[in-house]
Amino acid sequence: MEVVFRAALLALLFLVNVFKVSAWLPHPHNVSLQTLNTQYILTWAWDQNQNQTQGCTGNQTVMFTAQYLPKFKLKRKKRDWRSVCQSTEDWQCDFTGCDLHYLGVYVLRVRATCAEQRSQWVQLEFCPDKQAHLGPPSRVEVISGPELLEVRVSDPLTSRNASMKDFYPDLYYLIQYWKHAQDEVRGIRSLNTSTNIVTLSRLDRWTQYCVRVQSRYNYYSKISSFSQPICQQTTGSTPAWQIALLFLASLVVCFVCVLLPSYGLLKFYRLIKLNFFPKCQLPAYLNDSSPGSDRPRLLSVESQVEVCCDEIDVCPVVTLPEIHAADIAVETDPSGHSRQGSGDSGMYSNGEGSAQLGTTVTERGQGRGQSR
C-alpha cells in the first residue's frame, strides 16, 4: 500500500507541475484561417499585456509555434506533428507550401512560449475543399466588335499556377455588364456560363459597356468576389458621309503635309539650278584664248593681249534740198534768150548756161555721196 501511495503522490505532483507549466502563459486567441484557392495562412491574436505575467518579464520575447497533422492520425498513439513555424515572433503562419491535399481534413494548432514557459495548444480543424474561399478569375479580357463584346475569362489559379477547375469541374462564371454612365451602375444584365469565351451580342453600337466576372461553385455554395470592372466601347458600321469626310480630310492633310512642301522644294531647286547652272552655255570659240587666233573671243580684265582698234568717224548724212524747175520761173523771149522776172536781180542766162549749171550741181551731189 505504501508503494502505491507513493506512486500516486508522485503522479499527482507531476500532473500539478505539468499543469503549472502549461498554464503558465495564456494561449493565443482569435485563431482563424485566411484562405484563397490553395493559399492558407493561419492567424491569431496576442495581448501585449500578457507578457508581464509571472515567469515572463518585459525583457523576454514571446514566441509562437504552429503545427499541423492529418485528422485521421489523431487516433494513433504516436502522432508526428509537423512544425511549419517554429519559434516565430509573427502572429501568423503560412501553410501554403505544406502540400495539404485539397480533399483532406487537417488539424492545425498553435501555442505561445516564453523562456521555459509554454501555453496550451489551440487547435483548428480545416478542410480545404469545404472551407477554402474561391477566388475570382485570374484575368478578364474584353474585346469590342460591331454591336458586341467578346469576354475572355481565365480560370482562378492555385499556388502552383494550375487551374482551379482541376478541383472544381463544375466551376462556372457569372458575367454582369451594363452601360457606363458616369461611374453609375444601371440596368445590369447577367449571364451564367461555364465556358471561357463569351460573346455579348445585341448591344448598342458606339456605346461604352462595363463588364465584371465572378467565380461560382454550387456544391459548397462558394462565391468569389467580382473582378475589377473593365469598360469597352462597341463599334458599328460607319455612315457613308463619315467615310467621305474622312477621305477629304486625309486628302487635305496629304496636300498640306506632303504635296505643298514638295512643290516648294521643287521650285527652290529649279531656282538654284537656273541661277548657278544655266542651260545656255557660251560657244567654245569664245573661250579660245590661243594667240594668233582670228576668232572673236571674250576678254577678261586680266587679259594681257594688246587690243588694236582703228578710229572711225561717223558723219551725219546731210540731205540737200531738191531744186525743182517749177520753182524758177524762166521767161523765154522770141529772140531765144531767157531772163528772170521782175523779182530777180537782173541776171540772166541762156540755155547753155542753164545746162552747165545743172551739170555742176549734179556733180557736187555725187561727190558728197562718195565722201559719205
ROFI-294751 format. One record per residue: residue in one letter; x, y, z of N, C-alpha, C, O in turn. Coordinates in steps of 0.05 Angstrom, whole numbers, plus 5000, padded with zeros to 4 digits. Example, Ala and Ser with C-alpha at 12.3 -4.5 7.8 and 13.67 -1.06 7.14 Angstrom:
REM residues 2
A526448865156524649105156526449345156528549345169 S525749555142527349795143525850015157526850235161 
//
This chain:
REM residues 372
M501649765000500050005000501750255000501150454987 E503850245014505550485016506850544989507150774981 V507550334975508650374948506650494929507250674913 V504150404931502050514914501550804921501050964903 F501550864947501051134956503251324945502651544936 R505751234947507951404937507751444907508251664897 A507051234893506751264864504551464857504851624839 A502351444871500051634866500851914873500052104859 L502451944894503252214901505152334881504952574874 L507052174872508852264851507352344825507952544812 A505352174818503852234794502252494797502052644778 L501152544821499652784826501553034825500753234813 L503953004837505753224835506653284806506953514799 F506953074791507753104763505553254747506053434731 L503053164752500853294739500553584746499853754730 V501053644772500953924781503054094768502554314759 N505453974766507654124752507054174723507554384711 V506053964710505353984682503154204678503254354659 F501254204697499054404694500154684698499454864684 K502054714718503254974722504855064698504655304690 V506454884686508054964664506355034640506855234626 S504254864634502554904611500755144614500155284594 A499955204638498055424643499555674652498255874659 W502155664650503655894660503156134641502956364651 L502956094615502456304595499656284584498656054581 P498356504579495756484565496156394536498256434525 H494256274525494456174498493556384478492056574486 P494456374453493456564433490456534429489256324434 H489256754421486356754417485656854389487356954375 N483156834382482156914355483756774333484556904314 V484156514337485556364317483756314293481456224296 S484656374269483056344244484856294220487256324222 L483556224198485056174173484056374152481756434148 Q486056484138485556654114486256494090488556424086 T484256424074484656244051483656374025481856544025 L484956294004484256383977485256163957487656143953 N483456013946484155793928485855593944484755453962 T488455573940490155393954492255543972494355423979 Q491655783978493455933996492155944024489856034027 Y493655854044492555824071494555964091496855894092 I493456154106495056294125493556284152491356384154 L494956174172493856154199494556404214496856484216 T492556544226492956794241491856764269490056604274 W492956914287491956924315492457204327493757374314 A491557244350491857494365493257444391493057234403 W494657654400496157634425496157904439496658114427 D495557904465495458154480498258214491499458034504 Q499258444486501958514495502158524525504358484536 N499958584538500058604568500458334580501158314604 Q500058114565500457854576503357784580504057584592 N505157944569508057894572508957944601511057854609 Q507358094616508158164644507257964664507558004688 T506257734655505457524673507857404687510057444679 Q507357254708509457134724511156934707510056764693 G513756974708515556804694516356914667518156794654 C515157124657515857244631515957544634513857674634 T518357654637518657934642518558084616518357974594 G518758354619518558514595521058494577520858554553 N523258394587525658364571525658114554527358074536 Q523757934560523557684545521457704523519457844526 T521957554501520157564478518457314477519457094481 V515957354471514157124468514357014440514157164421 M514756764437515056624412512556444407511156374426 F512156374382509856214375510755984357512656004342 T509355754361509855514345507255424333505255394347 A507255364307504855264293505454994280507654964268 Q503654814282503954544271501354444258499254574261 Y501554224243499154104231499553804231501753704233 L497253664228497153374228494553284214492453404220 P494753084196492252984184490452874206491352754226 K487852924203485952854225485852564231485552484254 F486152394210485952104215488252004233487951784244 K490452154236492652064252492352124281493952044298 L490252274288489752334316489052074332489452074357 K488151874319487451624333489851454339489651254354 R492151524327494551364332495751454359495451674369 K497251264370498551324395500951514390501551684407 K502251464368504551634361503651834340503051764317 R503652084348502852294330505252464321506552594338 D505852464297508152614286507152884275506752924251 W506853074294506153344286508453474270510753444277 R507653614249509653744232509554044237507554174234 S511854144245512054424251512454594226514254524209 V510854794222511154974199512555234207514255334193 C511855344230513155584241514155514269512555444286 Q516755534272518055454298519255704311521055834299 S518255774334519356004350519456254333521556374329 T517156334323516856584307515556804324513856744341 E516357044318515057274332512557374318511057534329 D512157284293509857374278507257244290507357044303 W505057384283502457284292500957144270498557144269 Q502457024252501356874230503356674220505756694225 C502356474206504056254195502856164169500456104167 D504456154148503556084121503755784117505955664119 F501455654112501355364108501155294078500555064071 T501555494060501155444032503055234021502255064005 G505555244029507555064018507654784031509554644027 C505554714046505654454060504354234044504154004054 D503454294020502154094002499853954016499653714016 L498154114028495753994040493853904018493154064000 H493053664019491253553999488553704000487453754022 Y487553773976485253943975482753803986480953933996 L482653543985480353393994480753284022478953144033 G483053324034483653214061482553394083481653614079 V482753284108481953424132484453434150485653224155 Y485053674161487453704177486753844203484653984206 V488653814222488453954247490854134250493154044248 L490354384254492454584256492354684285490254724297 R494754744297494854834324497155034327499055034311 V496955194349498955404354499055444384497055414398 R501455514394501755574423503955784426505555834407 A503955904449505956114456507956004476507355834492 T510556094474512656024492514156274500514556454484 C515056264525516756484535518756374555518056274577 A521256374547523356244563522655944566522555804545 E522255854590521555574594518555534597517655314602 Q517055744595514155724598512755684572513655784551 R510555534572509055464548506055494554505155454577 S504655564534501755584536500455324526501855144516 Q497855314528496455084517496255114487496355334476 W495954884473495554884445492654974438490754894452 V492455124418489755194407489555064380491055124361 Q487554884377487254724353484954834335483054964345 L485254774309483254864290483154644268485154564257 E480754554263480354354242479754494215478354694213 F481054384194480954524168480754314146482254124145 C478754364128478354214104478354404080476454554076 P480454404064480654594042478354584023477354794014 D477454354015475254323996472754464006471154573990 K472354454031469854564042470154854053468255004051 Q472454914063472755174077474455384062474255614068 A476055294044477755494029475955664011474155563998 H476555914011475056103995475856083965478156023959 L473956133948474456123919475056403909473756593917 G477156423893478056683883476756753856475656583843 P476757013849475657093823477457003800479556893805 P476557033775478256963752480957103754481157333762 S482956963745485657073746486057303726487757473730 R484457293704484657503684482057523668480857313662 V481357763661478957813645479658003623480858223628 E479057933598479558103574476958153560475257983558 V476658403551474258483536475158603510476658793509 I474158483488474858573461472258673447470258533446 S472358913437470059043425469758953396471658883382 G467158953387466558883360464059043351463059203366 P463158993326460759133317458259043332457158823328 E457359223350454959173366455258933384453258793390 L457658863393458058643411460658673426462358843419 L460958513447463358503463464158213467462458043473 E466658153464467657873468469157873495471158023498 V468257703514469457683540471057423542469957213538 R473557453550475357223553476057203582477257383594 V475456973595475756933624477856723628477756503616 S479856783646481856583653481156473681480256613698 D481456203684480656073709482256173733484556263730 P481056153756482656213781484956013783484755783774 L487156103794489655943795490255863823489656003842 T491555633825492555533851495255663857496255833841 S496455583879499055693886501255603867503455713867 R500655393852502555293832501755353804502655223785 N500055563801499155663775497655453758497855443734 A496255273772494455083759491555183761490955353778 S489855083743487155173742485555053766485954823773 M483755213777482055113799479954923789478654793805 K479654913763477754713752478754423756477154243753 D481254393762482254133769480954023795480653783798 F480254213812478854133838475854173836474354033849 Y474954363819472154423816471354393787471354593772 P470754153778470054123749467454273742467154353719 D465754313761463154453756463454753761461354883765 L465854853761466155143765464955293741465355213718 Y463555513747462455683726462755973734463656043755 Y461856153715462356443719459656593716457956513700 L459456803732457256993729458357253717460057383729 I457357323693458357563679456157773681453857723674 Q456858003691455058223692456058453675458458503675 Y454258583660455058803642452859013642450558953646 W453659263638451859483639453059713623455459723618 K451259913616452160153603453660333623452760373645 H455960423614457460603631456360883630456261013608 A455560983653454461263654455361393680454161373701 Q457661533677458861693699459161523725458261593746 D460461283721461061103743458561013759458760943782 E456361013746453860913759453060653746453260613722 V452160463763451360203753448360213749446760223768 R447460193724444660203717444059983697445559943678 G441759853701440859653681442859423678443659363656 I443559303701445459083700444158833688441958763695 R445558713669444758463657446758243664449158293665 S445758003670447457783680447357553661445357513646 L449457393661449757163644451456953658453657013666 N450456703661451956483672453156313650451756253630 T455656243652457056093632459255923644460456003664 S459755693633461955523642464255523622466355403627 T463855673600466055693580467755943587466956113602 N470055943574471956163580471756393560472956603564 I470256353538469956563518466956603513465556413506 V465956843518463156903516462857153499464357343501 T460757153481460157383464457657513474455557383475 L457757763481455457923489454458073464455658263456 S452257983453451258093428448858273433447858303456 R447758383411445458563411445858803430444158873445 L448158913428448859153443448559403425448559383401 D448259623438448159873423450859943411452959913425 R450960023386453460093374454560353384453060533392 W457160373384458560613393457760693421457360923427 T457360483439456560533466458560393485459460173478 Q459260513507461160403525459760233546457860323559 Y460659983549459659793568461859713588464159713581 C460959653612462859553633462159263640459859183641 V464259103644463958813649465458733673467758823678 R464258563690465658443713464858143715462658073706 V466557983726466157693726466557583755468257683770 Q464957383762465057253788465256953785463856843768 S466956823801467156523801465156403821464656513842 R463956173813461956053830462255743829463055623809 Y461555623853461555333855459155263874459155343897 N457255123863454655093877454754873899453154883917 Y456654683897456454463916456854553945455354473963 Y458754733950459154843976458355143977459055293995 S456755223957455755493955458055693957457955893972 K460155643942462455823942462056043920461455983897 I462356283929462156513911464556703915465056783938 S465956763894468256933896467457233895465057293890 S469257403899468857683895468957743865469957583849 F467757973857467858043828470558153820472058263836 S471158103796473658223784473258523781471058623782 Q475458663776475258953771473759003745474258873725 P471859193745470359253721472159353698474059503703 I471659253675473059333650471059453631469059333624 C471559703623469759843606470859863577473259913574 Q469159803558470059793530467659893513465359853519 Q468360033491466360143473465859953449467759853437 T463359913442462759753419463159913394463360163394 T463259773371463559903345461059863329459159733338 G461159963304458859923286459660003258461860093253 S457759983239458260063212458460363210456960513223 T460360453194460860743192459160863170459060753148 P457661083175456061203154457761303131460161353133 A456361323107457761403083458861683084460961743074 W457361863097458262143099460762163116462462333111 Q460961993136463461993152465861893137468061993140 I465361693120467561593103468461803083470861843080 A466461943071467262153052468662383066470662493055 L467762463089469062673104471862593112473762753111 L472162343120474862253128476662243104479062313106 F475662173080477262163056478162453048480462493042 L476362643049477062913043479063033063480963163055 A478662963088480563063108483362943103485363083106 S483462693096486062563090487362693066489862723065 L485762763046486862903022488063173029490263243020 V486563323046487563583054490163563070492063713066 V490263373088492663323104494963243086497263333090 C494463073067496562983048497563213032499963243028 F495763393023496563623006498263813023500263913014 V497363863047498764063064501463963074503364103074 C501463713081503863603093505863473074508263453080 V504963403050506763263031507063413005509263492998 L504863462992505063582965506063872966507763942950 L504964032984505764312985508764342991510064502977 P509764213011512664233016514364122992516464232986 S513363912980514863802957514864002934516964032921 Y512664132929512564332907514364562914515764662896 G514464652939516264872946519164792943520764952933 L519864552951522664462947523364442917525664512910 L521464352901521964332872522464612860524364642844 K520864812867521265072857523865192866525265332851 F524565142891527165242901529465112887531465242881 Y529264852881531364712867531664822838533864862829 R529464872825529564982798530765262798532265342780 L530165422818531265692820534265682824535765832811 I535165512841538065482846539465382821541565482813 K538265192807539465082783539565292760541465302745 L537465452758537365652737539465872741540565972721 N540065942766541966162771544866062771546566212761 F545365832781548065732784548865532763551265492758 F546965402751547565202730545765252706543865092701 P546165472691544365532668544665322646546765202642 K542565292631542565112608544165222584545565062571 C543965492579545365612556548265652562549065802580 Q550065512547552865532551554065702529553065722506 L556365842535557766012515559065832494559965612500 P559165932468560465772447563365722454564665882468 A564365502444567065422450569165622440571165662452 Y568565742416570565922404570866172420572966312418 L568966252437569166492453571266452476572366642486 N571666202483573566142504576366072493578065992508 D576666092466579266032453581166262458580866472445 S583066222475584966432482587766382469589766502478 S587866212449590466162437591366412422589766532408 P593966482423594966712409594866672379595366452369 G594366892365594266882336591666792324591366782300 S589766722342587166632331585666872322585467072336 D584366852299582767062288579867052295578267202285 R579166862313576366832321575767032343577467092360 P573367142343572567322365572367172391571566942392 R573167302412573167172438572667382460572867622456 L571967292483571467462506574167532519575867352522 L574367772527576867862540576367902570574368032578 S578067802585577867842614579368092622580968202606 V578968172647580268412657583268372658584868552653 E583968122665586868062669588268002643590667942643 S586768012620587967932595590168132587589868372588 Q592468022579594768192571595068212541597068312531 V592968132526593168152497592668442489590768572499 E594368542472594168822463591768842444591468692425 V590169042449587869092433588369332414589069542423 C588169282388588669492368586069552354584769382342 C585269802355582769882343583270132326584870302334 D581970142303582170382286579770562292577470472297 E580470822293578371012298576771062273577871092251 I574171062276572371102254570571342261569271352282 D570671542243568971782246566371732231566371672207 V564271762245561671732232560472012229559772142248 C560172102203559072362197556072342192555172142180 P554672532201551872522196551272562167552672712153 V549172452157548372472129546872742125544872792139 V547872902106546673162101544873132076545773042055 T542473192080540573172057540173442044539273632057 L540973472018540673722004537873761994536573571985 P536973991995534274041984534274011954536174091941 E532173901944531973871915530974131902529274271912 I532174171879531474421864529674331841530574181823 H527374431841525474361820525374581800525674821806 A524974511776524874711754522474891757522375111747 A520474791771518074951774518475181792516975381791 D520575161811520975381829522275621815522175841826 I523575581792524875801778523275871754522875711735 A522276101754520676191730522576311709523776511713 V522676181687524376271665522676371642520876231632 E523176601635521676711613523476711587525776791588 T522376611567523776601541522576801521520176801516 D524476961511523477161491523677051463524976841460 P522577181443522677081416525477071405525976941385 S527277211416529977221405531676991414533976961406 G530576811433532076571442533476621468534876441477 H533176851482534476901508532376861530529976911527 S533376771552531676731576532576931597534976981600 R530677031612531277231633529377191656527277071653 Q530277291679528677261703526477481703526477671687 G524777431720522577621722523477871736525777921742 S521378041741521978291753522978271781524278451791 G522478031794523478001822526277921824527377921845 D527577841801530377751802532177991803531278221803 S534877931805536878141808537778261781539478431781 G536678161760537478261734539278081719539978141696 M540177861732541977671719540377491702538077421709 Y541577401679540077221661542177041649544577101650 S541276831638543076641625541576511603539076521601 N543076401585541876271562541575981568541975891591 G540775821549540275531553542775381559542775201576 E544975461546547475311551548475351579549375171593 G548175601588548975651616547275501636548275401656 S544775471630542975321648543775031648543774911670 A544474921627545274641626547874591641548174391655 Q549674781638552174761653551774781682553074631698 L549974951690549474971719548274711730548974631752 G546474591716545274331725547374121727547373961746 T549274121708551373911710553073951734553873761747 T553674201740555374251763554074171789555274051807 V551574231791550074151816549973841819550273741841 T549673711797549573411798552273301806552373121823 E554373401796557073311804557573361833558773181846 R556773581843557173631872555673431889556673331909 G553273371880551773181896553072911896553172771916 Q554172821873555472561872557972561888558672361901 G559372791888561872801904561372781933562872651948 R559272901942558572881971557672601978558272502000 G556272471960555472191966557872011968557971841985 Q559872061951562271881953563871941978564971761991 S563872201987565372262012564072132035565372042054 R561372102034559971962056560671672056559671522073 
//
